[in-house]
C-alpha cells in the first residue's frame, strides 16, 4: 500500500486530497498546525476507508515545522510515495499596506517550505525510482499580483524545472493551478468571497479528481477546469502591460486558490 503526505490537510484542497486518496486506498500522513482537527480527520478517514492516517502537527512558517516534515519525508523505513504541498494562505491588501513580516511568512510557506519538502521527498523517491510530488500553485501565478502571485509563479517554474531535471528517474512532479475554490482560504485571509461571481467557483473534490488524472497523464502543470484553461490561455496571449493594469486595478483582495 502506498503512502501520501499532505500539508494543509485539514481544510479545502488538502482535505479533498485526503478524502480522495483515502478512498483510493492510500495510507496518509496528514500535516497541519491544528492537532485537534488533524486527529479528527485521521480518525474519520481510518474509520471510513480502513487506511492508516498518521498525524504530524507542524507549522510550515516555522523552521521547526519544516524540519519535522523533512525528517518524515526522508524516512526510508516508512517511505512516502506521493507528496502534496498544499499549505498556503492569502494576504489582503496592496503592496506596502501589508506588514513585511506577513510577506516574509508567505515566502517561507509558499517557496522555502515547497523547495525543502520537494527536495526531501524527491531524493528518497529517486532512490526507489518511483514517486510523485504535487505542488499546489494558483492561476494567480500567471498574473502580476504582488507576493502571492509571485510566490505561486515561483512554484510553477520550480516544479517544471525539477520535473525536467528528474525526467527518467521515476519521479513525477506537477504544479496544480486552481482558480477560486470554495474553501476556508478566503475567509481566513479576510476576503469578501461574495464579490466573486458564482461561475468562477470550483468544487474542491472535482478539482482533486481532475488533478490526479493530470498527474497520471504525466502533465507538469495542471489547470483542472475548462473555464480556467480558457482564462490562462488568454492571459498568455494578452500583452503583459494590459494584464498588469487589470491586476493592479483589482488589487490583491481576491486572489484565486
Legacy VTK file of the C-alpha trace (Angstrom):
# vtk DataFile Version 3.0
C-alpha trace
ASCII
DATASET POLYDATA
POINTS 257 float
0.000 0.000 0.000
1.311 3.441 -0.894
1.508 6.455 1.424
0.680 10.087 0.645
1.775 13.065 2.746
-0.445 16.144 2.508
0.345 19.547 4.002
-2.522 21.840 4.921
-4.607 18.689 5.177
-7.471 19.754 7.444
-9.417 22.022 5.090
-10.102 22.886 1.489
-7.976 21.344 -1.252
-5.808 19.491 1.255
-8.793 17.818 2.887
-10.184 16.956 -0.552
-6.894 15.261 -1.451
-7.018 13.368 1.850
-10.571 12.149 1.235
-9.895 11.063 -2.335
-6.584 9.342 -1.620
-8.017 7.526 1.414
-10.970 6.352 -0.688
-8.460 5.046 -3.242
-6.740 3.013 -0.502
-3.661 5.111 0.214
-2.281 5.409 3.727
-1.847 9.038 4.764
0.427 11.381 6.655
-1.688 14.425 7.484
0.183 17.664 8.199
-1.287 20.899 9.594
-0.965 23.268 12.545
-4.096 22.252 14.450
-3.740 18.985 16.367
-7.430 18.551 17.200
-8.656 18.888 13.615
-5.872 16.641 12.357
-6.789 13.872 14.785
-10.491 14.213 13.953
-9.760 13.897 10.231
-7.393 10.970 10.758
-9.963 9.021 12.789
-12.709 9.735 10.261
-10.640 8.583 7.279
-9.439 5.477 9.111
-12.966 4.530 10.099
-14.418 5.194 6.654
-11.741 3.610 4.486
-9.601 1.382 6.730
-6.390 3.226 5.891
-3.650 4.266 8.294
-3.715 8.019 8.868
-0.655 9.368 10.656
-0.854 12.824 12.245
2.050 15.265 12.061
1.458 18.638 13.717
3.731 21.193 12.037
3.639 24.913 11.286
5.437 25.432 7.964
6.003 29.102 8.722
8.453 27.947 11.403
11.845 26.288 10.972
10.903 23.514 13.380
7.784 22.703 11.355
9.608 22.438 8.032
12.335 20.323 9.620
9.804 17.920 11.138
8.168 17.280 7.759
11.546 16.991 6.017
12.514 14.315 8.523
9.326 12.342 7.887
9.805 12.525 4.121
13.381 11.282 4.457
12.345 8.194 6.447
13.396 5.254 4.255
11.685 2.695 6.512
8.260 4.307 6.058
8.504 5.848 2.601
6.172 8.474 1.193
5.077 7.766 -2.375
3.129 10.980 -3.018
3.762 14.428 -1.548
1.071 17.101 -1.863
2.499 20.509 -0.950
-0.795 22.276 -0.332
-0.219 24.513 2.719
-0.673 28.185 1.931
-2.560 31.383 2.715
-3.641 34.665 1.171
-2.873 38.275 2.039
-5.496 41.024 1.950
-4.165 44.374 0.841
-1.885 46.079 -1.660
1.875 46.291 -1.588
3.160 48.457 1.313
-0.197 48.045 3.067
0.767 44.561 4.263
3.302 44.196 7.119
6.669 42.945 5.907
6.531 40.097 8.423
3.440 38.710 6.648
5.116 38.985 3.241
8.148 37.077 4.517
5.984 34.430 6.153
4.226 33.887 2.831
7.568 33.325 1.101
8.560 30.910 3.870
5.428 28.793 3.406
4.926 29.085 -0.352
8.557 28.944 -1.501
11.052 27.767 1.134
8.835 25.005 2.506
7.932 23.810 -1.005
11.600 23.779 -2.016
12.769 21.893 1.040
9.923 19.386 1.223
10.059 18.661 -2.504
13.806 18.094 -2.218
13.481 15.763 0.769
10.761 13.743 -0.943
12.384 13.648 -4.371
15.722 12.433 -3.041
14.101 9.449 -1.318
11.827 8.781 -4.306
14.730 8.848 -6.760
16.473 6.131 -4.767
13.365 3.924 -5.126
12.828 5.098 -8.733
9.176 5.917 -8.116
7.065 8.623 -6.534
5.288 11.876 -7.267
5.041 15.436 -5.943
2.087 17.777 -6.462
2.850 21.407 -5.634
-0.332 23.456 -5.297
0.087 26.831 -7.003
-2.703 29.006 -8.440
-3.889 30.620 -11.655
-2.639 33.770 -9.909
0.807 32.525 -10.969
0.007 33.821 -14.469
-0.947 37.338 -13.348
1.322 40.051 -11.880
-0.264 40.228 -8.427
2.144 41.012 -5.607
3.804 38.485 -3.344
1.029 35.894 -3.582
1.097 35.706 -7.371
4.881 35.915 -7.439
5.250 33.071 -4.953
2.849 30.896 -6.935
4.679 31.734 -10.176
7.835 30.537 -8.447
6.097 27.264 -7.530
5.137 26.678 -11.177
8.595 27.468 -12.548
10.368 25.478 -9.856
8.156 22.445 -10.393
8.609 22.475 -14.159
12.376 22.806 -13.804
12.671 19.962 -11.315
10.413 17.774 -13.475
12.859 18.235 -16.362
15.879 17.536 -14.163
14.331 14.325 -12.801
12.968 13.046 -16.115
13.689 9.336 -16.453
14.200 8.756 -12.720
10.670 7.531 -11.998
9.826 10.693 -10.018
6.963 12.810 -11.388
6.241 16.421 -10.476
3.219 18.573 -11.212
2.188 22.129 -10.357
-1.558 22.357 -9.697
-3.060 25.749 -10.606
-6.640 26.079 -9.346
-8.835 29.127 -9.601
-11.314 30.150 -6.908
-12.222 27.103 -4.792
-14.912 27.008 -2.105
-12.725 26.504 0.966
-11.773 28.376 4.145
-8.922 30.067 2.273
-10.609 33.383 1.511
-12.324 33.646 4.891
-9.009 33.181 6.694
-7.472 35.945 4.593
-10.325 38.317 5.437
-11.510 38.426 1.836
-15.119 39.106 0.815
-15.898 35.982 -1.211
-19.350 37.342 -2.085
-17.677 39.727 -4.510
-16.550 36.802 -6.684
-19.006 35.773 -9.466
-20.615 32.389 -8.931
-19.360 30.931 -12.216
-15.750 31.325 -11.069
-16.062 28.970 -8.105
-14.734 25.392 -8.285
-15.583 22.341 -6.196
-12.576 21.009 -4.269
-13.387 17.321 -4.756
-13.830 17.682 -8.513
-10.647 19.738 -8.651
-8.671 16.971 -6.945
-10.115 14.289 -9.220
-9.045 16.283 -12.280
-5.614 16.958 -10.789
-4.961 13.275 -10.141
-5.961 12.462 -13.721
-3.493 15.046 -14.990
-0.770 13.626 -12.735
-1.405 10.125 -14.115
-1.116 11.542 -17.654
2.320 12.941 -16.864
1.453 16.627 -17.046
3.796 19.023 -15.248
1.236 21.853 -14.995
-2.453 21.231 -14.312
-5.177 23.862 -14.718
-8.045 21.479 -13.970
-11.122 23.236 -15.313
-12.130 24.343 -18.820
-13.070 27.833 -17.609
-9.667 28.486 -16.111
-7.861 26.801 -19.002
-9.500 29.406 -21.239
-8.627 32.249 -18.870
-4.982 31.243 -18.538
-4.740 30.793 -22.292
-5.986 34.340 -22.811
-3.600 35.648 -20.163
-0.657 34.108 -22.010
-1.734 35.776 -25.266
-2.629 39.192 -23.814
0.014 41.945 -23.703
1.761 41.859 -20.327
1.213 45.593 -19.819
-2.554 45.188 -20.198
-2.634 42.234 -17.791
-0.623 44.248 -15.278
-3.062 47.173 -15.464
-6.079 44.940 -14.841
-4.345 43.163 -11.980
-3.249 46.429 -10.394
-6.737 47.932 -10.563
-8.195 44.828 -8.928
-5.656 44.906 -6.121
-4.820 41.767 -4.156
-8.004 41.237 -2.175
-9.399 38.320 -4.103
-6.544 36.084 -5.209
-7.598 32.668 -6.539
-6.926 29.417 -4.659
LINES 1 258
257 0 1 2 3 4 5 6 7 8 9 10 11 12 13 14 15 16 17 18 19 20 21 22 23 24 25 26 27 28 29 30 31 32 33 34 35 36 37 38 39 40 41 42 43 44 45 46 47 48 49 50 51 52 53 54 55 56 57 58 59 60 61 62 63 64 65 66 67 68 69 70 71 72 73 74 75 76 77 78 79 80 81 82 83 84 85 86 87 88 89 90 91 92 93 94 95 96 97 98 99 100 101 102 103 104 105 106 107 108 109 110 111 112 113 114 115 116 117 118 119 120 121 122 123 124 125 126 127 128 129 130 131 132 133 134 135 136 137 138 139 140 141 142 143 144 145 146 147 148 149 150 151 152 153 154 155 156 157 158 159 160 161 162 163 164 165 166 167 168 169 170 171 172 173 174 175 176 177 178 179 180 181 182 183 184 185 186 187 188 189 190 191 192 193 194 195 196 197 198 199 200 201 202 203 204 205 206 207 208 209 210 211 212 213 214 215 216 217 218 219 220 221 222 223 224 225 226 227 228 229 230 231 232 233 234 235 236 237 238 239 240 241 242 243 244 245 246 247 248 249 250 251 252 253 254 255 256
